[in-house]
Amino acid sequence: IVSSSRLREIMKEASLPPDDPDTPLSVTLAIVESDSTVVYYKVTDGFVIPDPPDDTEDVDNKQWRKKRKKLFK
C-alpha cells in the first residue's frame, strides 16, 4: 500500500512542470494484473473537476445535470 505522502513524493519527482502554475501535479498510475489486465488511474495533487462525459445520453440525464450544478456552485 502506498501512502498519500509517498504518492505526493512520486508526483513531484515524476511530473513535468505544468504550463500553468495553478494546474495541480498529476501522474497516470497503471496497475497490471497477472492476466495482463491493465487499469489506469490519473492521480492528482488536490481536487480536479472531472470532464463532462463524452456520451450524449449521459449529458441529457437529469442526474448528471444535478451533479454538474452542484460542482459549479
N, C-alpha and C positions, 0 to 999 in steps of 0.2 A: 504494500500500500504506500502511495506517495502522499506526503502531507502537502497542504496548501502552500506552506512556506518553501518547500522543496520545488514545487511546480513554479513558483514565482522566480526562484533562482534559475531554473532551467529556461524560463521565458526570457529573462534578462540576457542570458548567455547565447541563446539560440535565435532570438528575434533580430531581424534587421531593424534599424531605426525607422520609425514611422515618418511618412512625409509630413503629416500634420501632428504637431506635438500633443494635441488633445486626443489623438487616437490611442486607445489602450494597447498594450503589448498583447500579442496573441501567437499561439503556436497550434499546429494541427497534430493531434496525437493519434497515431494509428495502432490499433490493437489487433494482433494476428492470432487466430485460434489454430489448433492443431489440424483442423480440416481445411485450412487455408482461407477461412472466412476472415475478412478484414473489416473492422469498424473504425470509422474516422470521427474524431471529436475535435471541434475547434474550441480551444481553451483560451479565455481572455482574462486579463488582469482587471477586474471590475465588471460592471454590468453593461451589456450591449443590447439595444433594442433589436429584436430579430427582424429580418427582411420579411416583407409580406409573401404569402405563398404564391407559387407560380401557377397553380391550378385555379382557373377562373371559377370553378364550382365552389372552392373554399372561400374565395373573396365574397361571393354572394351569400354565404352562410351568415345567418344572424348572429350566431355565437362568435364568429370571427370578428364581426363588426363591433360587438360589445367589448371584446378583449382589446381591440385596437383603440377604441375610445378611452379605455382605462389606461393604456400605455402612454397615450399622448396628452393626458391631463396634467 
